[in-house]
Amino acid sequence: MKNLKIVNMKKFVRSFSILMLIVLGIIFFSTKTSLSHNENSQMNYDTLIVMQGDTLWQIALNQQEENPYYENKDVRDIIEHIKKTNQLQGSGLKVGQTLKVPTI
């Protein structure tokens, strides 16, 4: 392996600093863009009340058929989205529990 030697320290520091600024800028703007899409969009929600025998799978299937927001989405993805939106840790539901689902 060949050893590399820095010939001009001033150019090296300047080049390294510019490179780091570019990398940090890309990280900052990509993060801001993805967060702004989720946080700043005005989302409308419907509230569902869990009835006896309801499961997340059944609710997701129903949403897939009737809710344009979930049109052409996989049932498993809808379940994960409902869990994330409602901060559910597992798939268990309780009778009378309310769930928020996004609508268009």
C-alpha positions in Angstrom: 0.0 0.0 0.0 1.3 3.4 -1.0 1.6 6.1 1.8 -0.1 9.4 0.9 1.4 12.6 1.9 -0.4 16.0 2.2 1.7 18.4 0.2 -0.4 21.6 0.7 -2.1 21.5 4.1 -4.1 24.7 3.4 -5.7 23.2 0.2 -6.4 20.0 2.0 -8.2 21.7 4.8 -10.2 23.9 2.4 -11.2 21.0 0.2 -12.1 18.8 3.2 -14.2 21.7 4.7 -16.1 22.2 1.4 -16.7 18.5 1.1 -18.1 18.3 4.6 -20.4 21.3 4.0 -21.8 19.6 0.9 -22.4 16.4 2.7 -24.1 18.1 5.7 -26.2 20.2 3.3 -27.4 17.1 1.5 -28.3 15.4 4.8 -30.0 18.5 6.2 -32.2 19.1 3.1 -33.1 15.5 2.6 -34.2 15.2 6.2 -36.1 18.4 6.1 -37.9 17.4 2.9 -39.0 14.0 4.3 -40.2 15.5 7.6 -42.0 18.4 6.1 -44.0 16.0 3.9 -45.2 14.2 7.0 -45.6 17.0 9.5 -46.8 20.0 7.5 -49.3 18.3 5.2 -52.9 19.0 6.3 -54.3 15.6 6.9 -57.9 14.8 7.5 -58.8 11.9 9.7 -61.9 9.8 10.3 -62.4 8.2 13.7 -63.3 4.6 13.9 -64.7 2.9 17.0 -63.6 -0.7 17.5 -66.5 -3.1 17.7 -66.7 -6.6 19.1 -64.7 -9.0 16.8 -62.9 -6.3 14.9 -59.3 -6.9 13.9 -56.7 -4.7 12.3 -56.8 -7.0 9.3 -60.6 -6.5 8.8 -60.3 -2.8 9.4 -57.5 -2.5 6.8 -59.4 -4.5 4.2 -62.4 -2.3 4.7 -60.2 0.9 4.4 -58.6 -0.5 1.3 -62.0 -0.9 -0.4 -63.7 2.3 0.9 -61.0 4.8 1.6 -59.4 6.5 -1.4 -56.3 7.3 0.7 -55.5 3.6 0.9 -56.5 2.8 -2.7 -54.1 0.3 -4.4 -52.1 -0.2 -1.1 -51.2 -3.6 0.4 -53.3 -4.6 3.4 -50.1 -5.2 5.5 -48.9 -1.7 4.7 -52.3 -0.3 5.7 -52.1 -2.2 9.0 -48.6 -0.8 9.7 -49.8 2.7 8.8 -52.8 2.5 11.1 -50.6 1.2 13.9 -48.1 4.0 13.5 -50.8 6.7 13.2 -52.4 5.5 16.4 -49.2 4.6 18.2 -50.2 1.0 18.7 -47.5 -1.3 20.0 -49.2 -4.5 18.9 -52.2 -5.7 16.9 -54.6 -6.2 19.8 -57.6 -4.0 19.8 -60.1 -3.3 22.6 -63.9 -2.8 22.2 -64.7 0.9 22.3 -61.1 1.9 21.3 -60.9 4.8 18.8 -58.7 4.7 15.8 -57.7 7.6 13.5 -57.5 6.8 9.8 -56.5 9.4 7.2 -58.9 10.4 4.5 -58.7 12.5 1.4 
